[in-house]
């Protein structure tokens, strides 16, 4: 992953985490607001941001020269004879102080800096992927709640008509025109409708609990209308051809860069580093003081047993990560295909519901109820018509939720489609 891209994405993430959205509890909660709130204080993002900060801090020190070392000591101190323990009487005894500095090769230090930068890029890529995951999870929870509440409203709109049919049935029994069985069947239809409402209400409450995981008390706000699900921010063809740029793949790219740098570092160990030491040696008052300068060079002469196995291991790591990345791309591509097919097919089904099935069911319910009240039709026909309409509403809500889940998955695949605090999209 390019360094500049990671810095930009991390910067956007920092702005995201710092944004606030003071709103009224009664103001409708839009999908984009739910996603923004989820990204504002999600613990997962805070953890990833801390990892980015930690990796970025290490980049500053990576690749620099090691700290110098202070050398203090005594050489050739007598331990036997008349001069034993004396620092000044023997001409060979010296009190030494000096500085030693390791000098790794510049190429190796550049690789160490690149390795630290690769770790920072990996942390940034994981932050981006987590941000998209949070956006997707929050959007899917909002979608589930919004579709459930929309279906609940439509079911409640039928209650008055079903109750009207039940009242007509009771009136028919009282006047001797109907049977008690018909009246009981009508009452049962009202009870079943209310039971369906309770089921849908439970679905909405479960979705609200899931949404509260991401946005807390803001999940209690009423959802705004479901946005149009007929368009995607990125065309389907582009999504299929840019799988390797999606958030779920970015950590693999960064990890692969890490592994390749590790191979280069392992190979660099076959070339020697060196160090230097300069010291001042003080002898007794009757002898001259001395200065020393020495160089130490590593001798990697056993590369076959030491460096080469490490190079082989790091090279195997590269092959492993390349294979894992390819497997992830294939798995993600297959899931992407499935979601695109689901999104398109569910759209066609929902269009049929809106244009044909629901209007026909509505008309049938109204006509059958009017015919029963006029004494021209059996109550069972009216009850069956309302039951069919209720089932269609339930089925439509299920399809809308499924399409919303697919749409949210497809929407939050690429980093540029995450909303910024200002409400624009990059």
C-alpha distance (Angstrom), angle and dihedral (degrees) to the residues before:
residue distance angle dihedral
X1 . . .
X2 3.83 . .
X3 3.79 113.4 .
X4 3.79 94.6 -130.4
X5 3.81 90.9 52.5
X6 3.79 91.3 52.0
X7 3.81 91.9 48.9
X8 3.80 90.4 49.9
X9 3.78 93.1 48.2
X10 3.77 92.7 47.0
X11 3.79 89.6 49.3
X12 3.78 91.0 52.5
X13 3.79 89.0 47.9
X14 3.81 91.2 52.7
X15 3.80 90.7 51.4
X16 3.79 89.0 47.1
X17 3.77 93.5 52.3
X18 3.78 91.4 48.8
X19 3.81 97.0 49.3
X20 3.80 120.9 108.3
X21 3.78 129.9 -161.4
X22 3.82 112.5 -161.3
X23 3.80 105.6 -169.9
X24 3.77 139.6 153.1
X25 3.79 118.0 -91.2
X26 3.82 89.0 -125.5
X27 3.79 95.6 51.9
X28 3.82 111.6 108.1
X29 3.77 114.3 -103.4
X30 3.79 111.8 -128.2
X31 3.76 124.0 -154.5
X32 3.80 92.7 -111.3
X33 3.80 91.5 49.2
X34 3.80 91.0 51.7
X35 3.80 90.5 51.8
X36 3.81 92.0 46.8
X37 3.80 92.1 49.7
X38 3.80 91.2 48.4
X39 3.78 90.2 53.2
X40 3.77 92.3 46.2
X41 3.80 98.0 73.3
X42 3.81 109.9 -0.8
X43 3.83 108.0 149.4
X44 3.79 89.6 -140.4
X45 3.78 90.3 60.7
X46 3.78 92.6 45.9
X47 3.79 89.5 53.9
X48 3.80 92.3 48.5
X49 3.80 91.1 47.1
X50 3.81 89.9 52.8
X51 3.80 88.8 52.2
X52 3.81 89.7 51.2
X53 3.80 91.0 50.0
X54 3.80 91.6 48.9
X55 3.81 94.1 48.7
X56 3.80 91.6 45.0
X57 3.80 91.4 52.6
X58 3.82 90.8 54.9
X59 3.80 92.4 53.8
X60 3.81 90.0 70.2
X61 3.79 94.1 60.9
X62 3.79 99.2 35.7
X63 3.78 117.8 106.8
X64 3.79 96.3 15.9
X65 3.77 125.8 128.3
X66 3.80 114.1 -86.2
X67 3.79 118.0 -104.4
X68 3.81 114.8 -85.3
X69 3.78 117.7 -107.2
X70 3.78 126.4 -132.0
X71 3.80 114.1 -132.2
X72 3.81 117.7 -156.1
X73 3.77 124.8 166.0
X74 3.81 152.5 113.7
X75 3.80 124.0 -103.4
X76 3.81 126.0 -157.1
X77 3.80 98.6 1.4
X78 3.84 109.8 177.4
X79 3.78 113.1 -119.1
X80 3.84 99.9 176.4
X81 3.77 136.4 38.4
X82 3.79 131.4 31.9
X83 3.84 93.0 -43.6
X84 3.78 94.4 50.5
X85 3.83 111.9 144.6
X86 3.79 94.4 5.3
X87 3.80 119.0 132.5
X88 3.83 95.2 -166.6
X89 3.79 113.5 34.6
X90 3.81 100.9 67.5
X91 3.82 114.4 69.0
X92 3.83 91.7 -142.2
X93 3.80 96.1 56.1
X94 3.77 113.6 101.7
X95 3.80 134.1 175.9
X96 3.78 105.5 -143.4
X97 3.79 134.5 -159.3
X98 3.79 124.5 171.9
X99 3.77 149.6 135.4
X100 3.79 128.0 -107.4
X101 3.79 122.4 -162.1
X102 3.78 127.1 -170.4
X103 3.80 113.4 -141.3
X104 3.82 111.7 -163.7
X105 3.77 113.5 -171.0
X106 3.80 116.6 -86.4
X107 3.80 91.5 -122.8
X108 3.78 91.4 55.5
X109 3.80 91.9 48.4
X110 3.79 90.3 51.3
X111 3.79 88.8 53.1
X112 3.80 91.1 50.4
X113 3.80 89.1 52.7
X114 3.80 90.1 48.1
X115 3.80 89.6 50.6
X116 3.80 91.6 53.4
X117 3.80 90.3 47.0
X118 3.80 89.7 50.4
X119 3.81 89.2 54.3
X120 3.80 89.4 50.7
X121 3.81 90.1 49.4
X122 3.80 89.8 50.3
X123 3.81 91.1 52.1
X124 3.81 89.6 48.5
X125 3.81 91.4 49.3
X126 3.79 90.9 51.1
X127 3.80 89.2 50.2
X128 3.81 90.3 53.0
X129 3.80 92.3 47.7
X130 3.80 91.7 47.9
X131 3.80 91.5 48.1
X132 3.79 89.8 54.9
X133 3.81 91.3 46.4
X134 3.80 91.0 52.4
X135 3.80 91.1 47.8
X136 3.80 91.2 49.7
X137 3.81 94.8 47.1
X138 3.80 93.1 47.6
X139 3.80 92.1 46.2
X140 3.79 92.7 50.1
X141 3.82 92.1 48.9
X142 3.82 90.2 49.2
X143 3.80 90.7 47.8
X144 3.78 92.7 50.7
X145 3.80 91.8 50.9
X146 3.81 95.0 44.0
X147 3.80 94.0 50.4
X148 3.79 92.1 46.0
X149 3.81 92.6 51.5
X150 3.80 91.5 45.8
X151 3.81 89.8 53.1
X152 3.81 90.1 46.4
X153 3.81 90.6 55.4
X154 3.79 91.1 51.0
X155 3.80 91.8 49.1
X156 3.79 90.4 50.6
X157 3.79 89.5 52.2
X158 3.83 88.2 62.3
X159 3.78 94.9 50.8
X160 3.79 95.3 82.7
X161 3.79 92.7 52.9
X162 3.80 94.4 46.4
X163 3.81 89.2 47.2
X164 3.79 88.7 49.6
X165 3.79 89.7 54.9
X166 3.80 90.2 50.2
X167 3.80 90.9 50.6
X168 3.79 90.4 49.8
X169 3.80 89.8 51.4
X170 3.80 91.8 51.5
X171 3.80 89.8 48.3
X172 3.80 90.5 50.9
X173 3.80 90.6 52.8
X174 3.78 91.3 49.3
X175 3.80 91.4 51.3
X176 3.77 93.4 45.2
X177 3.80 94.3 -114.3
X178 3.80 96.8 107.3
X179 3.75 140.4 41.7
X180 3.78 130.1 -112.8
X181 3.81 88.3 -120.9
X182 3.79 90.2 62.1
X183 3.80 91.5 49.5
X184 3.80 91.6 49.6
X185 3.80 91.0 47.7
X186 3.80 89.9 53.0
X187 3.80 91.7 49.3
X188 3.81 89.4 49.2
X189 3.81 89.8 52.4
X190 3.83 89.8 54.4
X191 3.82 90.3 49.4
X192 3.81 92.3 48.6
X193 3.80 90.7 50.7
X194 3.79 91.2 51.4
X195 3.79 89.3 47.9
X196 3.80 89.6 53.7
X197 3.79 88.5 50.3
X198 3.79 90.3 52.6
X199 3.81 90.5 49.9
X200 3.79 91.7 51.4
X201 3.79 90.8 44.9
X202 3.79 88.8 53.6
X203 3.78 90.2 50.7
X204 3.81 90.0 52.3
X205 3.81 92.0 48.7
X206 3.79 92.0 50.1
X207 3.79 89.8 50.5
X208 3.80 89.7 48.6
X209 3.81 90.0 53.3
X210 3.80 89.8 52.0
X211 3.79 91.2 47.5
X212 3.83 90.3 49.1
X213 3.79 87.0 60.5
X214 3.80 86.9 68.4
X215 3.82 105.4 30.7
X216 3.80 105.7 20.1
X217 3.80 118.4 -150.0
X218 3.80 91.3 -2.0
X219 3.81 86.3 78.1
X220 3.81 88.2 75.7
X221 3.80 91.3 68.6
X222 3.81 114.0 103.8
X223 3.81 111.8 -101.1
X224 3.78 120.1 -112.5
X225 3.81 117.9 -123.7
X226 3.78 115.2 -67.2
X227 3.82 108.9 -95.3
X228 3.76 121.2 -122.8
X229 3.78 110.3 -74.1
X230 3.79 94.8 -167.8
X231 3.83 96.0 92.7
X232 3.79 133.7 52.2
X233 3.82 124.6 -151.6
X234 3.79 88.2 -124.6
X235 3.81 121.8 37.4
X236 3.78 114.9 -108.5
X237 3.82 91.8 -118.0
X238 3.81 90.9 55.6
X239 3.79 92.2 48.2
X240 3.79 90.3 54.4
X241 3.81 94.1 49.1
X242 3.82 96.9 44.8
X243 3.79 99.9 48.8
X244 3.81 90.6 129.7
X245 3.83 90.3 61.7
X246 3.80 96.1 56.1
X247 3.78 120.4 113.2
X248 3.79 95.0 -109.7
X249 3.83 91.1 59.4
X250 3.82 98.6 45.6
X251 3.85 95.4 82.4
X252 3.81 89.7 54.6
X253 3.80 90.9 53.9
X254 3.79 91.3 50.8
X255 3.81 92.2 44.9
X256 3.79 89.8 51.1
X257 3.81 90.1 53.3
X258 3.81 88.4 52.1
X259 3.80 92.1 51.4
X260 3.80 93.7 48.5
X261 3.78 90.5 50.9
X262 3.80 88.7 51.1
X263 3.80 89.1 56.2
X264 3.79 90.8 51.6
X265 3.80 90.6 48.7
X266 3.81 91.4 49.8
X267 3.79 89.9 52.1
X268 3.79 90.7 47.9
X269 3.81 88.9 60.6
X270 3.80 88.8 70.3
X271 3.81 89.1 69.0
X272 3.82 116.0 71.8
X273 3.78 126.5 -110.5
X274 3.76 121.6 -153.4
X275 3.77 141.9 -155.5
X276 3.78 136.8 -161.2
X277 3.78 134.7 -146.3
X278 3.78 130.1 -164.2
X279 3.77 120.2 -173.5
X280 3.79 142.3 172.1
X281 3.83 118.8 -138.0
X282 3.80 121.2 -160.8
X283 3.81 120.0 -159.7
X284 3.79 133.2 -175.5
X285 3.81 121.4 -58.0
X286 3.80 91.1 -98.8
X287 3.80 93.3 56.7
X288 3.78 135.3 62.2
X289 3.82 121.9 -105.0
X290 3.79 119.9 -116.9
X291 3.81 140.8 -147.6
X292 3.79 125.8 -151.8
X293 3.79 134.6 -161.6
X294 3.77 122.1 -173.6
X295 3.78 138.2 168.9
X296 3.79 127.5 -149.3
X297 3.80 120.8 -157.4
X298 3.79 124.1 -171.9
X299 3.79 116.6 -125.0
X300 3.83 110.3 -148.7
X301 3.79 92.1 -174.7
X302 3.81 95.4 140.5
X303 3.80 96.4 61.2
X304 3.80 92.8 139.3
X305 3.80 90.8 62.9
X306 3.81 100.9 30.8
X307 3.82 118.0 22.7
X308 3.81 101.1 25.2
X309 3.83 95.5 58.4
X310 3.80 89.4 51.5
X311 3.80 90.5 50.2
X312 3.80 89.9 50.2
X313 3.81 91.5 49.7
X314 3.80 93.8 49.1
X315 3.81 90.8 46.4
X316 3.81 89.2 52.6
X317 3.81 88.5 51.9
X318 3.81 89.2 56.1
X319 3.80 91.3 52.1
X320 3.80 90.6 47.5
X321 3.80 93.9 51.6
X322 3.81 91.4 44.8
X323 3.79 89.4 53.8
X324 3.81 92.3 45.8
X325 3.79 90.1 49.2
X326 3.79 91.7 50.4
X327 3.80 91.0 48.0
X328 3.80 90.5 50.2
X329 3.80 91.4 49.4
X330 3.81 90.9 51.3
X331 3.79 93.4 46.6
X332 3.79 91.7 45.9
X333 3.80 90.6 46.9
X334 3.80 91.6 52.5
X335 3.80 91.6 48.3
X336 3.79 89.5 47.4
X337 3.81 91.3 52.9
X338 3.80 91.0 49.7
X339 3.80 92.5 49.5
X340 3.80 92.6 48.4
X341 3.80 91.5 50.3
X342 3.80 90.9 46.9
X343 3.82 92.5 47.7
X344 3.81 92.5 49.8
X345 3.81 96.4 42.6
X346 3.80 94.0 45.9
X347 3.79 88.9 50.6
X348 3.78 90.4 56.3
X349 3.80 91.4 48.0
X350 3.80 93.2 48.9
X351 3.80 90.7 49.1
X352 3.80 88.6 55.7
X353 3.80 90.4 49.6
X354 3.81 92.6 51.8
X355 3.78 97.1 41.0
X356 3.81 102.3 36.8
X357 3.78 121.1 1.4
X358 3.80 101.6 47.3
X359 3.84 96.7 41.2
X360 3.80 90.0 49.6
X361 3.79 92.3 47.0
X362 3.84 90.9 48.4
X363 3.78 91.8 50.9
X364 3.79 92.4 46.5
X365 3.82 91.7 51.3
X366 3.79 92.9 50.2
X367 3.80 95.1 44.4
X368 3.81 94.1 46.7
X369 3.82 92.5 48.0
X370 3.81 91.8 48.7
X371 3.81 90.6 47.6
X372 3.82 91.9 50.8
X373 3.80 93.1 48.8
X374 3.81 88.7 50.0
X375 3.79 90.2 50.8
X376 3.79 94.4 -115.5
X377 3.81 100.1 111.4
X378 3.79 141.2 37.1
X379 3.83 119.1 -98.5
X380 3.79 90.6 -125.9
X381 3.81 90.8 67.4
X382 3.80 91.0 54.6
X383 3.81 93.1 46.8
X384 3.80 91.8 48.2
X385 3.80 90.4 50.1
X386 3.81 92.7 52.7
X387 3.81 90.9 45.0
X388 3.80 90.3 53.2
X389 3.80 91.0 48.7
X390 3.80 91.7 50.4
X391 3.80 90.9 49.8
X392 3.80 90.0 50.3
X393 3.81 90.8 52.3
X394 3.80 90.3 50.7
X395 3.79 92.2 47.4
X396 3.79 91.1 47.4
X397 3.80 91.3 51.6
X398 3.79 90.1 50.8
X399 3.80 91.6 50.3
X400 3.81 92.3 46.2
X401 3.78 90.9 52.0
X402 3.80 92.3 47.8
X403 3.79 91.5 49.2
X404 3.79 90.5 46.5
X405 3.81 90.1 53.3
X406 3.80 91.1 50.8
X407 3.80 92.0 45.2
X408 3.81 92.2 50.8
X409 3.80 90.5 49.3
X410 3.79 91.4 51.6
X411 3.78 94.3 43.3
X412 3.79 97.1 54.8
X413 3.78 101.5 49.9
X414 3.80 100.8 99.4
X415 3.82 126.5 53.5
X416 3.81 95.0 -128.6
X417 3.80 91.6 63.4
X418 3.79 94.5 65.3
X419 3.78 111.2 105.0
X420 3.81 117.7 -110.9
X421 3.81 121.1 -140.0
X422 3.80 92.0 -100.1
X423 3.78 91.6 58.0
X424 3.81 96.2 -113.1
X425 3.74 126.6 119.5
X426 3.73 124.1 -132.3
